[in-house]
Amino acid sequence: MPTVDKTWPSDQFRLFLSHVSAIKAKAHAVKEALKAFGIAGFVAHDDIEPVQDWQTVIESALRSMDALVAFLTPDFPSSRWCDQEVGVGVGRSRLVIPVRLGIDPYGFMARYQALTPVKGSTAEQVATQIVTVLMHHEQTELRFGEAVLQQFAASRSFARAKQMMTVLEGFDHLPVEALRNVAPAVETNVDLHDAFGVPERFQRLLAKHGAAAS
């Protein structure tokens, strides 16, 4: 289980979004799109209050993140902070996802497969590309799966239950113990139990991942 950290919402996958200030609106839009998948994105321009010590907050987020996305614009290498943020991710063995927005990955990032959004891609499309990597990469799939399961169990509407169910069905691997721990919520949470098709789909998910009761 992740440790409690007030920098992030609880029980969500923690994704640090490294970017230059010129594209803060784009980074914010991607952060908002990621919420649909149960991901808490950290964007410095959004998440640091004017009265807070910004460097301390950023350091805390870097220490407790699960993965990092680097929006590689041409001015990214000249930023005083972006390379350092990536360096923390590499040094802490966190997955770094480069998003090519004008330049190729360089330095330590060169070993990572970069995402290349099609020109004119929406924030939702970029978020979906990021989520696909998190779902299928060995460094993140189980932690991300655990976070999505927690979001699924806490669903407070039929729409959210179906949305999280669809995300879960996209994983190749899910943590078996976490799946079993969530199973009772499908009976006790009315927004899961009464969401059309969700209980049946969850039973199929249990069977797929070898977590069904014997």
NUVO-197105 format. One record per residue: chain; x negated, z, y of N, C-alpha, C, CB in turn; residue in three letters. Coordinates in nm, 2 decimals. Atoms other than C-alpha are relative to their C-alpha. Glycine has a CB too. Layout:
N
chain|n_east|n_up|n_north|ca_east|ca_up|ca_north|c_east|c_up|c_north|cb_east|cb_up|cb_north|res
A|X|Z|Y|X|Z|Y|X|Z|Y|X|Z|Y|ALA
...
//
This chain:
214
chain|n_east|n_up|n_north|ca_east|ca_up|ca_north|c_east|c_up|c_north|cb_east|cb_up|cb_north|res
A|-0.08|0.00|-0.12|0.00|0.00|0.00|-0.09|0.00|0.12|0.09|0.12|0.00|MET
A|0.08|0.00|-0.12|-0.13|-0.07|0.35|0.01|0.13|0.07|0.05|-0.11|0.10|PRO
A|-0.01|-0.12|-0.08|-0.22|0.22|0.57|0.09|-0.01|0.12|-0.14|0.05|0.04|THR
A|-0.08|0.01|-0.12|0.00|0.31|0.86|-0.08|-0.03|0.12|0.08|0.14|0.02|VAL
A|0.08|0.03|-0.12|-0.12|0.16|1.18|0.11|-0.04|0.11|-0.10|-0.12|-0.02|ASP
A|-0.10|0.03|-0.10|0.09|0.16|1.50|-0.02|-0.13|0.07|0.00|0.11|0.10|LYS
A|0.02|0.13|-0.06|-0.06|-0.17|1.60|0.09|-0.10|-0.05|-0.15|-0.04|-0.02|THR
A|-0.08|0.09|0.07|0.16|-0.34|1.35|0.14|0.06|-0.03|-0.07|-0.05|-0.12|TRP
A|-0.13|-0.05|0.06|0.53|-0.32|1.24|-0.03|0.04|-0.15|0.11|-0.11|0.00|PRO
A|0.03|-0.05|0.14|0.54|-0.14|0.90|0.05|-0.10|-0.10|0.07|0.14|-0.02|SER
A|-0.04|0.07|0.11|0.57|-0.31|0.57|0.00|-0.15|0.02|0.14|0.04|-0.04|ASP
A|0.01|0.14|-0.02|0.48|-0.66|0.69|-0.14|-0.05|-0.02|0.05|-0.04|0.14|GLN
A|0.13|0.06|0.01|0.19|-0.89|0.62|-0.06|-0.01|0.14|0.00|-0.14|-0.07|PHE
A|0.06|-0.01|-0.13|-0.06|-0.85|0.91|-0.09|-0.12|0.03|-0.08|0.13|0.01|ARG
A|0.08|0.12|-0.03|-0.19|-1.18|1.06|-0.04|0.00|0.14|0.09|-0.12|-0.03|LEU
A|0.06|0.01|-0.13|-0.42|-1.19|1.35|-0.01|-0.14|0.05|-0.14|0.07|0.01|PHE
A|0.01|0.14|-0.06|-0.39|-1.50|1.57|-0.10|-0.01|0.11|0.14|-0.04|0.05|LEU
A|0.11|0.01|-0.09|-0.71|-1.58|1.74|0.01|-0.14|0.08|-0.14|0.00|-0.07|SER
A|-0.02|0.11|-0.08|-0.68|-1.82|2.03|-0.05|0.02|0.15|0.15|-0.04|0.01|HIS
A|0.04|-0.01|-0.14|-0.79|-1.90|2.39|0.13|0.02|0.08|-0.08|-0.12|0.05|VAL
A|-0.12|-0.03|-0.08|-0.56|-1.79|2.67|0.08|-0.12|0.04|-0.04|0.07|0.13|SER
A|-0.07|0.12|-0.04|-0.48|-2.15|2.76|0.12|-0.04|-0.09|-0.09|-0.12|0.01|ALA
A|-0.11|0.03|0.09|-0.26|-2.18|2.45|0.08|0.12|-0.05|-0.06|-0.08|-0.13|ILE
A|-0.07|-0.12|0.04|-0.10|-1.84|2.45|0.15|-0.03|-0.02|-0.02|0.11|0.12|LYS
A|-0.15|0.03|0.02|0.25|-1.99|2.47|0.01|-0.06|-0.14|0.05|-0.10|0.10|ALA
A|-0.01|0.05|0.13|0.18|-2.19|2.15|-0.02|0.11|-0.10|-0.11|-0.12|-0.02|LYS
A|0.03|-0.11|0.10|0.03|-1.89|1.97|0.13|0.09|-0.01|-0.12|0.08|0.05|ALA
A|-0.12|-0.09|0.00|0.34|-1.68|2.08|0.11|-0.07|-0.08|0.05|0.02|0.14|HIS
A|-0.10|0.07|0.07|0.57|-1.95|1.94|-0.02|0.00|-0.15|0.01|-0.15|0.05|ALA
A|0.04|-0.01|0.14|0.39|-1.95|1.61|0.03|0.14|-0.05|-0.14|-0.05|-0.03|VAL
A|-0.03|-0.14|0.03|0.41|-1.57|1.60|0.15|0.02|-0.03|-0.06|0.09|0.10|LYS
A|-0.14|-0.02|0.01|0.78|-1.58|1.65|0.05|-0.08|-0.13|0.07|-0.05|0.12|GLU
A|-0.04|0.08|0.12|0.82|-1.85|1.38|-0.04|0.07|-0.13|-0.05|-0.14|0.00|ALA
A|0.04|-0.07|0.12|0.63|-1.64|1.13|0.08|0.12|-0.04|-0.15|0.05|0.02|LEU
A|-0.09|-0.11|0.03|0.88|-1.36|1.16|0.10|-0.03|-0.11|0.07|0.05|0.12|LYS
A|-0.10|0.04|0.10|1.12|-1.56|0.94|-0.06|0.02|-0.14|0.03|-0.14|0.02|ALA
A|0.06|-0.02|0.14|0.87|-1.51|0.65|-0.05|0.14|-0.02|-0.12|-0.10|-0.01|PHE
A|0.04|-0.14|0.02|0.82|-1.14|0.70|-0.15|0.03|0.04|0.02|0.04|-0.14|GLY
A|0.14|-0.01|-0.05|0.48|-1.18|0.88|0.00|0.05|0.14|-0.07|-0.14|-0.01|ILE
A|0.03|-0.05|-0.13|0.37|-0.97|1.17|-0.12|-0.07|0.06|-0.01|0.16|0.00|ALA
A|0.12|0.06|-0.06|0.15|-1.18|1.39|-0.04|0.08|0.12|0.04|-0.15|0.05|GLY
A|0.05|-0.07|-0.12|-0.08|-1.02|1.65|-0.05|-0.11|0.09|-0.11|0.10|-0.05|PHE
A|0.05|0.09|-0.11|-0.12|-1.22|1.97|-0.03|0.10|0.12|0.11|-0.10|0.04|VAL
A|0.04|-0.10|-0.10|-0.32|-1.02|2.23|0.08|0.00|0.12|-0.15|-0.03|0.03|ALA
A|-0.08|0.01|-0.12|-0.12|-1.15|2.52|0.14|0.06|-0.01|0.00|-0.15|0.05|HIS
A|-0.13|-0.05|0.03|0.20|-1.03|2.36|-0.01|0.15|-0.03|0.06|-0.07|-0.11|ASP
A|0.00|-0.13|0.07|0.09|-0.71|2.19|-0.08|0.11|0.07|-0.05|-0.02|-0.14|ASP
A|0.08|-0.11|-0.07|-0.12|-0.52|2.44|0.08|0.02|0.14|-0.14|-0.05|0.03|ILE
A|-0.07|-0.04|-0.12|0.07|-0.33|2.71|-0.10|0.01|0.11|0.07|0.13|-0.02|GLU
A|0.10|-0.01|-0.11|-0.09|-0.33|3.06|-0.07|0.13|0.01|0.08|-0.03|0.13|PRO
A|0.07|-0.13|-0.02|-0.16|0.04|3.04|-0.09|0.03|-0.12|0.11|0.11|0.01|VAL
A|0.08|-0.03|0.11|-0.34|0.02|2.71|-0.14|-0.06|0.01|0.06|-0.07|-0.13|GLN
A|0.14|0.05|0.00|-0.71|-0.02|2.65|0.00|-0.12|-0.09|-0.10|0.11|-0.05|ASP
A|-0.02|0.12|0.08|-0.70|-0.38|2.54|-0.11|-0.02|-0.11|0.00|-0.12|0.09|TRP
A|0.11|0.02|0.10|-1.04|-0.38|2.36|0.03|0.09|-0.12|-0.13|0.02|0.06|GLN
A|-0.03|-0.09|0.11|-0.94|-0.08|2.15|0.11|-0.05|-0.08|0.03|0.14|0.06|THR
A|-0.11|0.05|0.08|-0.61|-0.23|2.05|-0.04|-0.12|-0.08|0.12|-0.04|0.10|VAL
A|0.05|0.12|0.08|-0.78|-0.56|1.95|-0.08|0.04|-0.12|-0.07|-0.10|0.09|ILE
A|0.09|-0.05|0.11|-1.04|-0.37|1.75|0.08|0.06|-0.11|-0.10|0.10|0.05|GLU
A|-0.08|-0.06|0.10|-0.77|-0.18|1.57|0.07|-0.10|-0.08|0.10|0.10|0.07|SER
A|-0.07|0.11|0.07|-0.58|-0.50|1.49|-0.09|-0.07|-0.09|0.06|-0.09|0.10|ALA
A|0.09|0.07|0.09|-0.89|-0.66|1.35|-0.04|0.08|-0.12|-0.13|-0.03|0.09|LEU
A|0.04|-0.08|0.11|-0.98|-0.36|1.14|0.11|0.01|-0.11|-0.02|0.14|0.05|ARG
A|-0.11|-0.02|0.09|-0.63|-0.35|0.98|0.07|-0.13|-0.04|0.10|0.10|0.06|SER
A|-0.06|0.13|0.03|-0.54|-0.72|0.96|-0.01|-0.03|-0.15|-0.05|-0.11|0.09|MET
A|0.01|0.05|0.14|-0.47|-0.89|0.62|-0.07|-0.13|0.00|0.13|0.00|-0.06|ASP
A|0.06|0.13|0.00|-0.59|-1.23|0.73|0.00|-0.04|0.15|0.08|-0.11|-0.08|ALA
A|0.02|0.05|-0.14|-0.68|-1.43|1.05|0.03|-0.15|0.01|-0.14|0.04|0.05|LEU
A|-0.01|0.15|-0.03|-0.57|-1.77|1.19|-0.08|-0.02|0.13|0.15|-0.03|0.02|VAL
A|0.07|0.04|-0.11|-0.80|-1.94|1.43|0.05|-0.13|0.05|-0.16|-0.01|-0.03|ALA
A|-0.05|0.12|-0.06|-0.65|-2.20|1.66|-0.12|-0.07|0.07|0.12|0.03|0.10|PHE
A|0.12|0.06|-0.04|-0.94|-2.43|1.71|0.02|-0.11|0.11|-0.08|-0.06|-0.12|LEU
A|0.00|0.09|-0.11|-0.91|-2.59|2.05|-0.14|-0.02|0.05|0.09|0.06|0.12|THR
A|0.14|0.03|-0.04|-1.21|-2.75|2.22|-0.07|0.11|0.07|0.00|-0.12|0.09|PRO
A|0.06|-0.11|-0.07|-1.27|-2.44|2.43|-0.01|0.13|-0.08|0.08|0.03|0.13|ASP
A|0.01|-0.12|0.08|-1.25|-2.20|2.14|-0.15|0.05|-0.01|0.05|-0.03|-0.14|PHE
A|0.14|-0.05|0.02|-1.64|-2.19|2.08|-0.05|0.07|0.13|-0.09|-0.11|-0.04|PRO
A|0.06|-0.06|-0.12|-1.70|-2.10|2.45|0.07|0.13|0.04|0.02|-0.10|0.11|SER
A|-0.06|-0.13|-0.02|-1.46|-1.80|2.44|-0.09|0.11|-0.02|0.13|0.01|-0.08|SER
A|0.09|-0.12|0.02|-1.63|-1.46|2.48|0.05|0.08|-0.12|0.00|0.08|0.13|ARG
A|-0.06|-0.08|0.10|-1.40|-1.32|2.22|0.03|-0.06|-0.13|0.12|0.07|0.05|TRP
A|-0.06|0.06|0.12|-1.27|-1.57|1.97|-0.10|-0.01|-0.12|0.04|-0.14|0.03|CYS
A|0.09|0.00|0.11|-1.59|-1.62|1.77|-0.03|0.14|-0.06|-0.14|-0.06|0.05|ASP
A|0.02|-0.14|0.05|-1.63|-1.24|1.75|0.12|0.04|-0.09|-0.01|0.10|0.12|GLN
A|-0.11|-0.03|0.09|-1.28|-1.21|1.61|-0.01|-0.06|-0.13|0.13|-0.05|0.07|GLU
A|0.02|0.07|0.12|-1.35|-1.47|1.35|-0.11|0.07|-0.08|-0.04|-0.15|0.02|VAL
A|0.11|-0.07|0.07|-1.68|-1.29|1.27|0.05|0.13|-0.07|-0.11|0.03|0.10|GLY
A|-0.05|-0.12|0.07|-1.49|-0.97|1.20|0.08|-0.03|-0.12|0.09|0.08|0.10|VAL
A|-0.07|0.04|0.11|-1.26|-1.15|0.97|-0.09|-0.04|-0.12|0.09|-0.12|0.03|GLY
A|0.10|0.04|0.10|-1.55|-1.31|0.78|-0.07|0.13|-0.06|-0.10|-0.10|0.05|VAL
A|0.07|-0.12|0.04|-1.74|-0.98|0.77|0.08|0.10|-0.08|-0.05|0.07|0.12|GLY
A|-0.09|-0.09|0.08|-1.44|-0.79|0.63|0.06|-0.07|-0.12|0.11|0.05|0.09|ARG
A|-0.04|0.08|0.11|-1.39|-1.06|0.37|0.15|-0.03|0.00|-0.03|0.07|-0.13|SER
A|-0.14|0.04|-0.02|-1.05|-1.15|0.51|0.01|-0.15|0.00|0.07|0.06|0.13|ARG
A|-0.02|0.14|-0.01|-0.91|-1.50|0.47|0.01|-0.04|0.14|0.12|-0.04|-0.08|LEU
A|-0.01|0.06|-0.13|-0.97|-1.71|0.78|0.06|-0.14|-0.02|-0.14|-0.01|0.07|VAL
A|-0.07|0.13|0.01|-0.73|-2.01|0.83|-0.02|-0.07|0.13|0.15|0.02|-0.03|ILE
A|0.02|0.08|-0.12|-0.86|-2.26|1.08|0.11|-0.10|0.02|-0.14|-0.07|0.00|PRO
A|-0.10|0.10|-0.03|-0.60|-2.47|1.25|-0.06|-0.09|0.10|0.14|0.07|0.06|VAL
A|0.07|0.09|-0.08|-0.75|-2.78|1.39|0.08|-0.06|0.11|-0.05|-0.12|-0.09|ARG
A|-0.07|0.04|-0.12|-0.63|-2.84|1.74|-0.10|-0.07|0.10|0.07|0.12|0.07|LEU
A|0.09|0.07|-0.09|-0.90|-3.07|1.87|-0.15|0.00|-0.05|0.00|0.05|0.14|GLY
A|0.14|-0.01|0.05|-1.22|-2.95|1.69|0.01|0.04|-0.15|-0.09|0.09|0.08|ILE
A|0.01|-0.03|0.14|-1.33|-2.91|1.33|-0.05|0.15|-0.01|-0.09|-0.10|-0.08|ASP
A|0.06|-0.13|0.02|-1.42|-2.57|1.18|-0.15|-0.01|0.00|0.05|0.06|-0.14|PRO
A|0.15|-0.01|-0.02|-1.78|-2.47|1.25|-0.05|0.13|-0.04|-0.04|-0.04|0.14|TYR
A|0.06|-0.13|0.04|-2.02|-2.20|1.15|0.05|0.05|-0.13|0.02|0.10|0.11|GLY
A|-0.05|-0.06|0.12|-1.89|-1.96|0.90|0.14|-0.05|-0.04|0.01|0.15|0.01|PHE
A|-0.13|0.06|0.03|-1.54|-2.12|0.93|-0.01|-0.13|-0.07|0.07|-0.02|0.13|MET
A|0.01|0.13|0.06|-1.67|-2.45|0.80|0.03|0.01|-0.15|-0.14|-0.06|0.02|ALA
A|-0.02|-0.01|0.14|-1.63|-2.32|0.44|0.15|0.01|-0.03|-0.07|0.12|-0.06|ARG
A|-0.15|-0.01|0.02|-1.25|-2.28|0.49|0.07|-0.13|0.02|0.06|0.11|0.09|TYR
A|-0.08|0.12|-0.01|-1.00|-2.56|0.44|0.09|0.02|0.13|0.09|-0.02|-0.12|GLN
A|-0.08|-0.01|-0.13|-0.85|-2.63|0.79|0.13|-0.07|-0.02|-0.08|-0.07|0.11|ALA
A|-0.13|0.07|-0.01|-0.49|-2.71|0.86|-0.01|-0.09|0.12|0.11|0.11|0.02|LEU
A|0.00|0.10|-0.11|-0.43|-3.02|1.07|0.14|-0.03|0.03|-0.08|-0.13|-0.04|THR
A|-0.14|0.04|-0.03|-0.09|-3.02|1.22|0.01|-0.14|0.06|0.06|0.10|0.11|PRO
A|-0.03|0.14|-0.05|0.06|-3.36|1.29|0.03|0.02|0.15|0.12|-0.07|-0.07|VAL
A|-0.03|0.00|-0.15|0.07|-3.44|1.67|0.15|0.02|0.02|-0.05|-0.13|0.06|LYS
A|-0.14|-0.03|-0.03|0.39|-3.29|1.81|0.06|0.09|-0.10|0.07|-0.13|0.00|GLY
A|-0.05|-0.10|0.09|0.43|-3.04|1.53|0.07|0.11|0.07|-0.10|0.05|-0.10|SER
A|-0.06|-0.12|-0.06|0.67|-2.76|1.61|-0.07|0.13|-0.05|0.15|0.00|-0.03|THR
A|0.05|-0.13|0.04|0.58|-2.39|1.59|0.04|0.03|-0.14|0.04|0.11|0.10|ALA
A|-0.05|-0.02|0.13|0.80|-2.37|1.29|-0.08|-0.08|-0.11|0.15|-0.03|-0.01|GLU
A|0.08|0.08|0.10|0.61|-2.65|1.11|-0.14|0.06|-0.02|-0.01|-0.14|0.05|GLN
A|0.14|-0.06|0.01|0.27|-2.49|1.19|0.01|0.13|-0.08|-0.06|0.03|0.14|VAL
A|-0.02|-0.13|0.07|0.40|-2.15|1.07|0.02|-0.03|-0.15|0.13|0.07|0.05|ALA
A|-0.02|0.03|0.14|0.52|-2.31|0.74|-0.13|-0.04|-0.07|0.10|-0.12|-0.01|THR
A|0.13|0.03|0.05|0.17|-2.46|0.69|-0.08|0.12|-0.03|-0.07|-0.10|0.09|GLN
A|0.07|-0.12|0.01|0.02|-2.12|0.74|0.05|0.08|-0.12|0.00|0.09|0.13|ILE
A|-0.07|-0.08|0.11|0.27|-1.95|0.50|-0.04|-0.06|-0.13|0.15|0.00|0.02|VAL
A|0.04|0.06|0.13|0.19|-2.21|0.23|-0.14|0.04|-0.05|0.01|-0.15|0.01|THR
A|0.14|-0.04|0.04|-0.18|-2.12|0.24|0.01|0.15|-0.04|-0.09|-0.01|0.12|VAL
A|-0.01|-0.14|0.04|-0.10|-1.74|0.23|0.06|0.02|-0.13|0.07|0.08|0.11|LEU
A|-0.07|-0.01|0.13|0.13|-1.79|-0.07|-0.09|-0.03|-0.11|0.12|-0.09|0.00|MET
A|0.07|0.05|0.11|-0.12|-1.97|-0.28|-0.15|0.03|0.00|0.02|-0.15|0.00|HIS
A|0.14|-0.03|0.00|-0.46|-1.84|-0.18|-0.03|0.13|-0.07|-0.06|0.01|0.14|HIS
A|0.02|-0.12|0.09|-0.61|-1.58|-0.42|-0.03|0.12|0.09|-0.12|-0.03|-0.09|GLU
A|0.03|-0.12|-0.08|-0.72|-1.36|-0.13|0.12|0.06|0.07|-0.10|-0.04|0.12|GLN
A|-0.12|-0.05|-0.08|-0.37|-1.32|0.02|0.13|0.00|-0.08|0.02|-0.08|0.12|THR
A|-0.13|0.02|0.07|-0.10|-1.41|-0.24|0.07|0.13|-0.04|-0.02|-0.09|-0.12|GLU
A|-0.06|-0.12|0.05|-0.05|-1.07|-0.39|0.04|0.10|0.12|-0.09|0.07|-0.09|LEU
A|-0.04|-0.09|-0.11|-0.06|-0.87|-0.06|0.11|-0.06|0.08|-0.13|0.01|0.09|ARG
A|-0.12|0.07|-0.07|0.17|-1.13|0.11|0.12|0.02|-0.09|-0.04|-0.15|0.02|PHE
A|-0.12|-0.01|0.08|0.40|-1.12|-0.19|0.06|0.14|0.00|-0.04|-0.03|-0.14|GLY
A|-0.05|-0.14|-0.01|0.42|-0.74|-0.17|0.07|0.02|0.13|-0.12|0.10|-0.01|GLU
A|-0.06|-0.01|-0.13|0.50|-0.76|0.20|0.14|-0.07|0.00|-0.09|-0.05|0.11|ALA
A|-0.13|0.08|0.00|0.78|-1.02|0.14|0.10|0.08|-0.09|-0.02|-0.14|-0.05|VAL
A|-0.09|-0.08|0.08|0.92|-0.81|-0.14|0.06|0.12|0.07|-0.07|0.05|-0.13|LEU
A|-0.04|-0.11|-0.08|0.94|-0.51|0.09|0.11|-0.04|0.11|-0.11|0.07|0.07|GLN
A|-0.10|0.05|-0.09|1.12|-0.72|0.35|0.13|-0.04|-0.07|-0.06|-0.13|0.08|GLN
A|-0.12|0.03|0.08|1.36|-0.85|0.09|0.08|0.12|-0.04|-0.05|-0.08|-0.14|PHE
A|-0.07|-0.13|0.04|1.44|-0.50|-0.03|0.08|0.06|0.12|-0.09|0.10|-0.06|ALA
A|-0.06|-0.06|-0.12|1.52|-0.40|0.33|0.10|-0.09|0.07|-0.11|0.04|0.10|ALA
A|-0.09|0.10|-0.07|1.74|-0.70|0.41|0.13|0.07|0.05|0.04|-0.11|-0.10|SER
A|-0.12|-0.06|-0.06|2.03|-0.61|0.64|0.11|-0.11|0.03|-0.04|0.07|0.13|ARG
A|-0.10|0.10|-0.01|2.23|-0.93|0.61|-0.01|-0.09|-0.12|-0.01|-0.08|0.14|SER
A|0.00|0.10|0.11|2.33|-1.19|0.35|-0.10|-0.11|0.03|0.14|-0.06|-0.02|PHE
A|0.09|0.11|-0.04|2.14|-1.45|0.55|-0.15|0.04|-0.02|0.02|-0.04|0.14|ALA
A|0.14|-0.04|0.02|1.82|-1.25|0.55|-0.04|0.02|-0.15|-0.03|0.14|0.07|ARG
A|0.03|-0.01|0.14|1.85|-1.17|0.18|-0.03|-0.14|-0.07|0.12|0.06|-0.07|ALA
A|0.02|0.13|0.05|1.88|-1.54|0.10|-0.13|-0.06|0.05|0.12|-0.09|0.03|LYS
A|0.12|0.05|-0.06|1.60|-1.63|0.34|-0.13|0.06|-0.08|-0.01|0.03|0.15|GLN
A|0.12|-0.06|0.06|1.35|-1.38|0.18|0.00|-0.04|-0.15|0.01|0.15|0.01|MET
A|-0.01|0.04|0.14|1.47|-1.48|-0.17|-0.07|-0.14|-0.02|0.14|-0.01|-0.05|MET
A|0.06|0.13|0.00|1.37|-1.84|-0.09|-0.15|0.00|0.01|0.06|-0.09|0.11|THR
A|0.15|-0.02|-0.02|1.03|-1.73|0.03|-0.06|0.05|-0.13|-0.03|0.10|0.11|VAL
A|0.06|-0.05|0.13|0.97|-1.53|-0.29|-0.01|-0.11|-0.11|0.09|0.12|-0.05|LEU
A|0.00|0.11|0.11|1.06|-1.83|-0.51|-0.11|-0.10|0.02|0.13|-0.07|0.00|GLU
A|0.11|0.09|-0.02|0.77|-2.02|-0.35|-0.13|0.04|-0.05|-0.01|-0.03|0.15|GLY
A|0.13|-0.05|0.05|0.50|-1.80|-0.49|-0.03|-0.04|-0.14|0.00|0.16|0.01|PHE
A|0.05|0.02|0.13|0.29|-1.89|-0.79|-0.01|0.14|-0.07|-0.13|-0.08|0.00|ASP
A|0.02|-0.13|0.06|0.21|-1.52|-0.85|0.05|0.11|0.09|-0.15|0.02|-0.02|HIS
A|-0.04|-0.11|-0.08|0.37|-1.20|-0.74|-0.04|0.13|-0.08|0.16|0.00|0.02|LEU
A|0.04|-0.12|0.07|0.27|-0.84|-0.81|0.11|0.06|-0.09|-0.05|0.11|0.10|PRO
A|-0.11|-0.04|0.09|0.46|-0.73|-1.12|0.06|0.14|0.03|-0.06|0.00|-0.14|VAL
A|-0.05|-0.14|-0.02|0.48|-0.36|-1.04|0.09|0.00|0.13|-0.12|0.10|0.02|GLU
A|-0.08|0.01|-0.12|0.61|-0.44|-0.69|0.13|-0.06|-0.02|-0.08|-0.07|0.11|ALA
A|-0.13|0.06|0.03|0.87|-0.67|-0.83|0.09|0.10|-0.07|-0.02|-0.12|-0.10|LEU
A|-0.08|-0.09|0.07|0.99|-0.40|-1.07|0.05|0.11|0.10|-0.08|0.06|-0.11|ARG
A|-0.04|-0.11|-0.09|0.99|-0.14|-0.79|0.12|-0.04|0.10|-0.12|0.04|0.09|ASN
A|-0.10|0.06|-0.09|1.22|-0.37|-0.58|0.13|-0.02|-0.07|-0.05|-0.13|0.07|VAL
A|-0.12|0.03|0.08|1.46|-0.44|-0.86|0.12|0.09|0.03|-0.03|0.00|-0.15|ALA
A|-0.11|-0.08|-0.02|1.68|-0.13|-0.80|0.07|-0.03|0.13|-0.04|0.15|0.00|PRO
A|-0.06|0.03|-0.13|1.74|-0.24|-0.44|0.11|-0.11|-0.01|-0.11|-0.04|0.10|ALA
A|-0.10|0.11|0.02|1.93|-0.55|-0.57|0.13|0.06|-0.04|-0.05|-0.09|-0.10|VAL
A|-0.13|-0.07|0.03|2.19|-0.30|-0.70|0.05|0.09|0.11|-0.02|0.08|-0.13|GLU
A|-0.04|-0.10|-0.10|2.19|-0.05|-0.42|0.02|-0.05|0.14|-0.10|0.11|0.00|THR
A|-0.02|0.06|-0.14|2.16|-0.27|-0.11|0.11|-0.10|-0.01|-0.14|-0.06|0.04|ASN
A|-0.11|0.09|0.01|2.49|-0.43|-0.06|-0.03|-0.14|0.05|0.12|0.06|0.08|VAL
A|0.04|0.13|-0.06|2.33|-0.71|0.15|-0.08|-0.08|-0.10|-0.07|0.02|0.12|ASP
A|0.07|0.08|0.11|2.13|-0.81|-0.16|0.10|-0.02|-0.12|-0.12|0.08|-0.06|LEU
A|-0.09|0.00|0.11|2.39|-0.73|-0.43|0.12|-0.10|0.02|0.06|0.13|-0.03|HIS
A|-0.11|0.08|-0.03|2.67|-0.92|-0.26|-0.03|-0.14|0.06|0.10|0.07|0.09|ASP
A|0.04|0.14|-0.05|2.47|-1.22|-0.13|0.01|-0.10|-0.11|-0.15|0.01|0.06|ALA
A|-0.03|0.10|0.10|2.59|-1.52|-0.32|-0.12|-0.05|-0.07|0.08|-0.11|0.06|PHE
A|0.11|0.06|0.08|2.35|-1.61|-0.60|-0.13|0.08|0.00|-0.03|-0.13|0.05|GLY
A|0.13|-0.07|-0.01|2.07|-1.36|-0.50|-0.03|0.09|-0.12|0.00|0.09|0.13|VAL
A|0.04|-0.08|0.12|2.10|-1.11|-0.79|-0.04|-0.09|-0.12|0.12|0.08|-0.04|PRO
A|0.04|0.09|0.11|2.09|-1.40|-1.04|-0.14|-0.07|0.03|0.11|-0.11|-0.02|GLU
A|0.13|0.06|-0.03|1.80|-1.57|-0.86|-0.12|0.11|-0.02|0.00|-0.05|0.14|ARG
A|0.10|-0.11|0.02|1.61|-1.23|-0.86|-0.03|0.02|-0.14|0.04|0.13|0.07|PHE
A|0.02|-0.02|0.14|1.66|-1.19|-1.23|-0.09|-0.12|-0.05|0.13|0.00|-0.08|GLN
A|0.08|0.11|0.04|1.51|-1.54|-1.28|-0.15|0.02|0.05|0.05|-0.13|0.05|ARG
A|0.13|-0.02|-0.05|1.22|-1.44|-1.06|-0.07|0.11|-0.08|0.01|0.05|0.15|LEU
A|0.06|-0.10|0.09|1.16|-1.13|-1.27|-0.05|-0.06|-0.13|0.10|0.11|-0.03|LEU
A|0.04|0.06|0.12|1.15|-1.34|-1.58|-0.12|-0.09|0.02|0.12|-0.08|-0.06|ALA
A|0.11|0.09|-0.03|0.92|-1.60|-1.42|-0.14|0.07|0.00|0.02|-0.07|0.13|LYS
A|0.12|-0.07|-0.02|0.66|-1.34|-1.34|-0.03|0.11|-0.11|0.00|0.07|0.14|HIS
A|0.02|-0.09|0.11|0.69|-1.14|-1.66|0.03|0.15|0.03|-0.14|0.00|-0.05|GLY
A|-0.03|-0.13|-0.04|0.85|-0.84|-1.49|0.14|0.04|-0.05|0.00|0.01|0.15|ALA
A|-0.13|-0.03|0.04|1.19|-0.85|-1.66|0.00|0.12|-0.10|0.07|-0.12|-0.07|ALA
A|-0.01|-0.11|0.09|1.30|-0.54|-1.85|0.00|-0.05|-0.15|0.12|0.09|0.02|ALA
A|0.00|0.05|0.14|1.22|-0.57|-2.22|0.11|0.06|-0.09|-0.14|0.04|-0.07|SER
//
